[in-house]
Amino acid sequence: MSFWRRAVAYAGTAFTGAMLLVAGLLKALDPGGFAEQIAADVPFLESLAHPLALGAVAVEVVLGTAYLLGFRRRLLLGAGMILVVIFLAVTVPKLGSDDPTGCGCFGNFVVRTPAEVVVEDLLMLGGLLLGLAGGPGSSLRAWRGAILALAAAVGAGLPLAAPSLPLDNFATRLKPGATAADLQLQEVIPELASGEHVVILAEASLDSCQDVPESLLGYADTRPEASFWILHPSDEMAREGATWLCLPGTEVLEVPRPVLRPLYRTLPRSFDARDGVVIRTWEGLPEG
């Protein structure tokens, strides 16, 4: 078999391997969000969404590593093809929609339309098909086996450990330096474009003022110049506002969940924005 044929086969599988490895590691940082995406895309699997998310992450990490190491056994390539076909089966029905939220194998980390995701999946499938023409590839030597074992450990362990690690600024789109446009909040809160704003993402309203932590009230006292907002994930349209009297002047908005989901791993989560740019985040309610 010619050198160029093997080189092309490796390039194809390595491309797909890199895509799968990066996608698996990114989704491992927020397995809960990936599970929600599975439940939304395949409702009849909702009860199995969490274990499926954990299993899919491990498979992507191991397959991606194997392809980068040069393994091109038909069984491994076939497993990758099945995985990519599943990606396509989930994404193709979304064609025609311009909503990029939570779409594709990179989840919330990269904003793409369904059409762009389909192109990526077809490129990955093409890479695996090229791999079939290049023979079985590398042999399983001890050092390659050790790397695969490490990949399996990371793929299985990272999504279990990640939710308890302080990774929100890395694992979501909400981080210092992000703009209102990056967060897709420019239409939800047009006022973010100028001035000082403190935004709280919360699952449920604090119905009783007795439930409001003293730390939040104390922080609000130090920021009289800032506007305070509370955003609740829901199926309602944004800008259906109400005033939260427990913290005078705070406006409460119901925001479509797909808009907010890329901004948190758990709720509540908060951020401070000035002139449309995030300058600080909190894993919880704002406090000094």
BELDA-V549605 format. One line per field, one symbol per residue. phi: phi as a letter, one per 30 degrees, with the letter a starting at -180 (. if undefined). psi: psi as a letter, one per 40 degrees, with the letter a starting at -180 (. if undefined). A space follows every 10 residues. Layout:
phi = ???
psi = ???
//
This chain:
phi = .deddddddd edddeddddd dddddddddb dddddddddd dbedcedcdd dddddddddd dddedddddj dbdedddddd ddddddeddd deddejccdc dhcjdchddb dbdeddddde dddddddddd dddcididdd dedddddddd dddddddddd deeccdcedc dbddaejdce dedhcdcdbe dddbicbccc cbdbdddcdd dddddddddd ddbddcccbb ccdaccddic dbccddbeid ccbcbeeddd edcacbcdbb acbbhibdca bbdkddad
psi = hidddddddd dddddddddd dddddddddg dddddddddd dgdeeddedd dddddddddd ddddddddee hfiddddddd dddddddddd ddeeieiehe hfhieebedh hiiddddddd dddddddddd ddeeaeaiig iddddddddd dddddddddd dddeigeddd eiehiheiid ddefedddgd eddiahihhh hidiigdhee ehiddddddd defdeihhih hhhaeiiieg iihhedgheh hhhhhhdddd deeidiiiii ihihfehhei iigaiii.
//
